[in-house]
C-alpha cells in the first residue's frame, strides 16, 4: 500500500523515527492507526452508554444519586481504567 502524507506529516514521521521511539516510518503509521482505532472504539462505547442513559431518562428510570455516589463511581471507574 502506498500513500502520500504531505510534507508536514512526513516531517513528523521522520522526527519520530529520529527520536528513537520507532525503528521506521511504518511503525509510526501503524501506531497512529492503532491509537485511532482505540479512540474510535472508546467513542462507540461512550455513544452506546449515552444512548442507554437517554433511553432510561425517557422511560422514567432515573434516580438522584448523591454527590458521594457520583464520586465513588468515578473513583471505581478510574481504578478500572
C-alpha positions as CSV (number, residue, x, y, z in Angstrom):
1,X,0.0,0.0,0.0
2,X,1.4,3.4,-1.0
3,X,0.1,6.7,0.2
4,X,1.3,10.3,0.5
5,X,1.3,12.1,3.8
6,X,2.4,15.5,2.7
7,X,5.4,17.4,3.9
8,X,4.1,18.2,7.4
9,X,3.3,14.6,8.3
10,X,6.4,13.3,6.6
11,X,8.5,15.6,8.8
12,X,6.6,14.5,11.9
13,X,7.1,10.8,11.0
14,X,10.8,11.4,10.4
15,X,11.2,13.2,13.7
16,X,9.6,10.2,15.5
17,X,11.9,7.8,13.9
18,X,14.9,10.0,14.6
19,X,13.9,10.3,18.2
20,X,14.4,6.6,18.6
21,X,10.8,5.9,19.6
22,X,10.2,4.0,16.4
23,X,12.5,2.0,14.1
24,X,10.9,3.1,10.9
25,X,8.1,5.1,9.3
26,X,5.8,2.0,9.1
27,X,5.9,1.6,12.9
28,X,4.9,5.3,13.3
29,X,1.9,4.9,10.9
30,X,0.9,1.5,12.5
31,X,1.0,3.1,16.0
32,X,-1.1,6.1,14.8
33,X,-3.7,3.8,13.2
34,X,-3.8,1.6,16.3
35,X,-4.4,4.6,18.5
36,X,-7.1,5.9,16.2
37,X,-8.8,2.5,16.3
38,X,-8.7,2.5,20.1
39,X,-10.2,6.0,20.2
40,X,-13.0,5.1,17.9
41,X,-13.8,2.0,19.9
42,X,-13.9,4.1,23.1
43,X,-16.1,6.7,21.4
44,X,-18.5,3.9,20.2
45,X,-18.8,2.6,23.8
46,X,-19.4,6.1,25.1
47,X,-22.2,6.6,22.5
48,X,-23.9,3.4,23.5
49,X,-23.7,4.3,27.2
50,X,-25.1,7.7,26.4
51,X,-28.0,6.2,24.4
52,X,-28.7,3.8,27.2
53,X,-28.8,6.8,29.6
54,X,-31.1,8.8,27.3
55,X,-33.4,5.8,27.0
56,X,-33.5,5.4,30.8
57,X,-34.5,9.1,31.2
58,X,-37.2,8.8,28.5
59,X,-38.6,5.7,30.2
60,X,-38.5,7.4,33.7
61,X,-35.9,5.1,35.1
62,X,-33.8,7.7,36.7
63,X,-32.6,8.3,40.2
64,X,-30.9,11.1,42.0
65,X,-27.6,9.8,43.2
66,X,-25.8,11.7,45.9
67,X,-22.5,13.5,45.3
68,X,-20.8,10.7,47.3
69,X,-22.3,8.1,44.9
70,X,-21.1,10.0,41.9
71,X,-17.6,10.4,43.4
72,X,-17.4,6.7,44.3
73,X,-18.5,5.6,40.8
74,X,-15.8,8.0,39.3
75,X,-13.1,6.5,41.6
76,X,-14.2,3.0,40.7
77,X,-14.1,3.8,37.0
78,X,-10.6,5.3,37.4
79,X,-9.3,2.2,39.2
80,X,-10.6,0.0,36.4
81,X,-9.1,2.2,33.6
